[in-house]
Amino acid sequence: MKDYRVGLGFDVHRFSKKKKPLILGGVAVACDFSLEAVSDGDVLLHAISDAICGACLLGDIGDYFPPADAKSKGIDSKKIAQFILKKIENKFSIVNIDATIITEKPRLSAHKKRILTSLREIFHTKAINVKIKSKEGLDILGSKKAISCLGLAVVKKC
């Protein structure tokens, strides 16, 4: 059991009216808003990448892609995930990823299958689960003004 490690990731971004796509798990989701972020704002990939960082004792994605760094501006979050995967290559393998997207809008159930397919391609594993939860209209985590995500990663030392 000592060869297994667990990491937790979290991300949140405020809604924006800027004309750019809303990206979740590397998938463009049609809606009337995007997310304010230095990168493309993919809360799902950010939370999962941070969870992997946590499990592998690598800090967090902000250590490698600081918001003040011009190279981080507009970066595709798939590149962030690929960077983290490269850092763990031949050291750790992913056992399981579980993520929960928390948002009132947009409704994501129609996009869930595409998001899962994308995540499985990005992280090279089928052991990924995604849940979509609303906040039941409660004023937690930005009310109806933000989307957030929790990610959990289980890895095994190679």
Secondary structure, 3 states (H helix, E strand, C coil): CCCEEEEEEEEEEEEECCCCCEEECCEEECCCCEECCCCCCCHHHHHHHHHHHHHCCCCCHHHHCCCCCHHHCCCCHHHHHHHHHHHHCCCEEEEEEEEEEECCCCCCHHHHHHHHHHHHHHHCCCCEEEEEECCCCCCCCCCCCEEEEEEEEEEEEC
